[in-house]
Amino acid sequence: MANILDHQGNDSGFTKEQWCEALHPFIKAECEKRILAVMPEWKQRNVIADLWSSDAEVEAAAAVEWSKVTAIRTKSNEIEASLTSKSDAEILAFDATDNAHWS
């Protein structure tokens, strides 16, 4: 398989798959940032504890809150999986912080 071309059009020395793998940590970091913006770590611990509550209403409310985290994690996985379908230019221009990827 041919290597991806860099910004100057030169062979980068990396296959498309390798280049995409190198972007995964940036996507994961953005995912973490977005999760923490929605639910700080202290609240995550409380929600997780509430998921085990014997009170059905507390448990249901916690499930709704936790679904927000799950949705962001799912989107992160989708973004990672979609990278290989992009063109070389799109991969080179990829910015994990762009809201367009996360909507």
Protein Blocks (a to p, Z undefined) as FASTA:
>chain_A
ZZdddfkopaehiafklmmmmmmmmmmmmmmmmmmmmocfklmmmmmmmmmpcblklmmm
mmmmmmmmmmmmmmmmmmmmmmmmpcfklmmmpcfklmklmZZ
